[in-house]
Amino acid sequence: MSEIVTAAILAIGDELLSGRTKDKNIAYLASFLTLKGIDLKEARIVSDDQDAIVKAVNELRSEYDYVFTSGGIGPTHDDITADAIAVAFGVGINHDPRAMAILEPHYKARDMEFTTARKRMARLPDGSELIENKVSMAPGFHIGNVYVMAGVPAIFQAMVDALAPGLKSGVQLLTKSIDSPFGEGTIGDGLTTIQKAHPETAIGSYPRFDGENYTTQILVRSRSEDAADAAIAAIAQLFEELGKKN
């Protein structure tokens, strides 16, 4: 059986914390990793502050198999993620010749000057490997288990897709559902008992409102189909017993 593979995402940017920009990358990455059988265990958002980025990166990379970052690798003065990653890993940062070879002809073909600001996007921590960017060409990079990508959703998504073949897959979580005819207050104690009796599963209840009626959907997640089926059966029995009392 494959191992369990874990990940975290670190979203970087003052604009996220101020509310000026609504994050879309966490949801995309979560869906992508689920399909890969990788558990996204944590999502953090930090400001454009080098110390905050370094602290978060070092904590997360020691805890999880993969760390994915978004934001802060553009051409402006406040794009400091690459510098922060270099500090976190204790390495230098320089204009990477591979990145320069991608960007210089790209701007030349567009009859645009390859300015000092644009060259900033080729500055990578020593020892980095490139992440392909089919949208705007400026590459992301990874070093160790940290994958550093742009914050613009279209570019972030393209970079994540480019990573797919090289990421190791874990045991995928199965999800099964059962609709409850009862509210959470009625089924809460019973679900707690069932969860304790089925430790290989994670059981969640999710109230829904369709404009007229409130209902509750129960989701059971597990890496074992037998375990998930056993929990679903126990929940169905709970509903049957509660129905007899009402």
C-alpha positions as CSV (number, residue, x, y, z in Angstrom):
1,M,0.0,0.0,0.0
2,S,1.2,3.5,-0.8
3,E,2.3,5.8,2.0
4,I,0.3,8.7,3.3
5,V,1.6,11.9,1.7
6,T,1.0,15.3,3.4
7,A,1.2,18.9,2.2
8,A,0.6,22.5,3.3
9,I,0.1,25.7,1.3
10,L,1.5,29.1,2.3
11,A,-0.3,32.0,0.6
12,I,1.8,35.1,0.7
13,G,0.7,38.7,0.3
14,D,-0.5,41.8,2.1
15,E,-3.4,42.0,-0.4
16,L,-4.8,38.7,0.8
17,L,-4.8,39.8,4.5
18,S,-6.3,43.2,3.7
19,G,-9.1,41.6,1.6
20,R,-8.2,43.4,-1.6
21,T,-7.6,40.1,-3.2
22,K,-9.7,37.0,-2.7
23,D,-7.6,33.8,-2.6
24,K,-8.5,31.2,-5.2
25,N,-5.3,29.1,-5.1
26,I,-6.0,27.2,-1.9
27,A,-9.2,25.7,-3.3
28,Y,-7.6,24.8,-6.6
29,L,-4.6,23.2,-4.8
30,A,-6.9,21.3,-2.4
31,S,-8.8,19.7,-5.3
32,F,-5.7,18.9,-7.2
33,L,-4.0,17.2,-4.2
34,T,-7.1,15.2,-3.4
35,L,-7.0,13.7,-6.9
36,K,-3.3,12.9,-6.3
37,G,-3.9,11.2,-3.0
38,I,-2.0,13.9,-1.1
39,D,-3.5,15.2,2.1
40,L,-3.6,19.0,2.4
41,K,-3.3,19.3,6.1
42,E,-2.7,23.1,6.6
43,A,-3.2,26.4,4.9
44,R,-1.6,29.6,6.1
45,I,-1.6,33.2,4.9
46,V,1.3,35.5,5.8
47,S,2.1,39.1,4.9
48,D,4.9,40.3,2.6
49,D,7.3,40.2,5.5
50,Q,10.6,38.2,5.1
51,D,10.8,37.1,8.7
52,A,7.2,35.9,8.7
53,I,7.7,34.0,5.4
54,V,11.0,32.4,6.7
55,K,9.4,31.3,9.9
56,A,6.3,29.8,8.2
57,V,8.3,28.0,5.5
58,N,10.7,26.4,8.0
59,E,7.9,25.3,10.3
60,L,5.8,23.8,7.4
61,R,8.7,22.1,5.5
62,S,9.7,20.3,8.7
63,E,6.1,19.1,9.3
64,Y,4.9,18.0,5.9
65,D,6.1,16.2,2.8
66,Y,5.3,19.1,0.5
67,V,5.0,22.8,1.0
68,F,3.4,24.9,-1.8
69,T,3.6,28.7,-1.8
70,S,1.8,31.2,-3.8
71,G,2.6,34.9,-4.4
72,G,5.5,37.2,-4.1
73,I,7.7,36.1,-7.1
74,G,7.0,39.0,-9.5
75,P,9.1,41.9,-10.7
76,T,8.3,44.5,-8.0
77,H,10.1,45.6,-4.9
78,D,7.6,43.8,-2.6
79,D,8.0,40.5,-4.3
80,I,10.3,39.0,-1.7
81,T,9.4,35.3,-1.6
82,A,12.5,34.1,-3.5
83,D,14.7,36.0,-1.1
84,A,12.9,34.7,1.9
85,I,13.2,31.1,0.7
86,A,16.9,31.5,0.2
87,V,17.2,32.7,3.8
88,A,15.0,29.8,5.0
89,F,17.3,27.3,3.4
90,G,20.5,29.2,4.2
91,V,21.6,29.6,0.6
92,G,22.5,32.4,-1.8
93,I,20.3,33.9,-4.4
94,N,21.4,34.8,-7.9
95,H,20.1,35.3,-11.5
96,D,19.7,31.8,-12.7
97,P,21.0,31.3,-16.2
98,R,18.2,28.8,-17.1
99,A,15.6,31.4,-16.1
100,M,17.4,34.2,-17.9
101,A,17.5,32.0,-21.0
102,I,13.7,31.7,-20.9
103,L,12.9,35.3,-20.1
104,E,15.4,37.2,-22.3
105,P,14.1,35.9,-25.6
106,H,10.6,36.0,-24.4
107,Y,10.7,39.8,-23.9
108,K,12.8,40.3,-27.1
109,A,10.2,38.5,-29.1
110,R,7.6,40.9,-27.7
111,D,9.8,43.9,-28.4
112,M,10.0,44.7,-24.7
113,E,13.0,45.7,-22.8
114,F,14.4,43.1,-20.4
115,T,14.6,45.5,-17.5
116,T,16.2,45.1,-14.1
117,A,12.7,44.7,-12.7
118,R,11.9,41.9,-15.1
119,K,15.3,40.2,-14.4
120,R,14.2,40.0,-10.8
121,M,12.0,37.1,-11.8
122,A,15.1,35.1,-12.8
123,R,16.6,35.4,-9.3
124,L,16.4,32.0,-7.7
125,P,17.9,30.5,-4.5
126,D,21.0,28.5,-5.3
127,G,20.2,24.8,-5.8
128,S,16.7,25.4,-7.1
129,E,14.9,23.6,-9.9
130,L,12.6,25.4,-12.3
131,I,8.8,25.0,-12.4
132,E,7.5,25.6,-15.9
133,N,5.2,28.5,-16.5
134,K,3.3,28.2,-19.8
135,V,1.2,31.4,-19.2
136,S,3.7,34.2,-18.7
137,M,7.0,32.2,-19.0
138,A,8.6,33.5,-15.7
139,P,9.3,30.2,-13.9
140,G,8.5,29.2,-10.4
141,F,11.0,27.0,-8.6
142,H,11.4,24.3,-6.0
143,I,14.1,23.7,-3.5
144,G,14.0,20.7,-1.1
145,N,10.3,20.0,-0.5
146,V,9.2,23.6,-1.0
147,Y,7.5,24.6,-4.3
148,V,7.3,28.3,-5.0
149,M,4.7,29.6,-7.4
150,A,3.0,32.8,-8.6
151,G,0.0,34.2,-6.9
152,V,-2.0,35.0,-10.1
153,P,-4.5,32.1,-10.2
154,A,-4.1,31.3,-13.9
155,I,-0.3,31.1,-13.5
156,F,-0.5,29.3,-10.2
157,Q,-2.8,26.7,-11.7
158,A,-0.5,26.2,-14.7
159,M,2.5,25.7,-12.5
160,V,0.7,23.2,-10.3
161,D,-0.4,21.2,-13.4
162,A,3.2,21.2,-14.6
163,L,4.3,19.7,-11.2
164,A,1.8,16.8,-11.4
165,P,4.0,14.1,-13.0
166,G,6.8,14.6,-10.4
167,L,4.8,14.5,-7.2
168,K,4.5,11.2,-5.4
169,S,0.9,10.0,-4.7
170,G,-0.4,8.7,-1.5
171,V,-3.4,6.5,-0.6
172,Q,-6.5,8.3,-1.8
173,L,-9.3,9.1,0.6
174,L,-12.6,7.7,-0.3
175,T,-15.7,9.8,0.4
176,K,-19.2,8.3,0.9
177,S,-22.3,10.2,1.9
178,I,-25.7,9.6,3.5
179,D,-28.5,12.1,3.9
180,S,-30.0,12.5,7.3
181,P,-33.7,13.1,7.9
182,F,-32.8,14.6,11.3
183,G,-31.0,17.8,12.4
184,E,-27.5,17.9,13.9
185,G,-28.8,18.3,17.4
186,T,-30.7,15.0,17.1
187,I,-27.9,12.9,15.6
188,G,-24.9,14.6,17.3
189,D,-24.5,12.1,20.2
190,G,-25.0,9.1,18.0
191,L,-22.5,10.3,15.4
192,T,-19.9,10.9,18.2
193,T,-20.4,7.3,19.4
194,I,-20.1,5.9,15.8
195,Q,-16.9,8.0,15.2
196,K,-15.3,6.5,18.3
197,A,-16.2,3.0,17.1
198,H,-14.8,3.6,13.6
199,P,-11.4,5.3,14.1
200,E,-10.3,4.6,10.5
201,T,-12.9,7.1,9.3
202,A,-13.5,10.8,9.6
203,I,-17.2,11.6,9.9
204,G,-18.6,15.1,9.2
205,S,-22.1,16.5,9.2
206,Y,-23.0,19.4,6.9
207,P,-26.3,21.3,7.2
208,R,-27.8,22.5,3.9
209,F,-30.7,24.8,3.1
210,D,-32.3,24.7,-0.3
211,G,-34.5,27.8,0.2
212,E,-37.3,25.9,1.8
213,N,-36.0,23.0,3.8
214,Y,-33.0,22.3,6.1
215,T,-31.3,18.9,5.6
216,T,-28.1,17.4,6.9
217,Q,-25.6,15.4,4.8
218,I,-23.2,13.1,6.5
219,L,-19.8,12.5,4.8
220,V,-17.6,9.6,5.7
221,R,-14.0,9.7,4.6
222,S,-11.6,6.8,4.8
223,R,-8.7,5.1,3.0
224,S,-10.5,1.8,3.5
225,E,-13.7,1.1,1.6
226,D,-14.7,-1.5,4.1
227,A,-14.2,0.9,7.0
228,A,-16.3,3.6,5.2
229,D,-19.0,1.1,4.4
230,A,-19.2,-0.1,8.0
231,A,-19.5,3.5,9.3
232,I,-22.2,4.3,6.7
233,A,-24.1,1.1,7.8
234,A,-23.9,2.2,11.5
235,I,-25.1,5.7,10.6
236,A,-28.1,4.2,8.7
237,Q,-28.9,2.1,11.7
238,L,-28.8,5.2,13.9
239,F,-31.3,6.9,11.6
240,E,-33.6,3.9,11.6
241,E,-33.5,3.7,15.4
242,L,-34.2,7.5,15.8
243,G,-37.1,7.1,13.3
244,K,-38.7,4.5,15.5
245,K,-38.6,7.0,18.4
246,N,-40.3,9.8,16.5
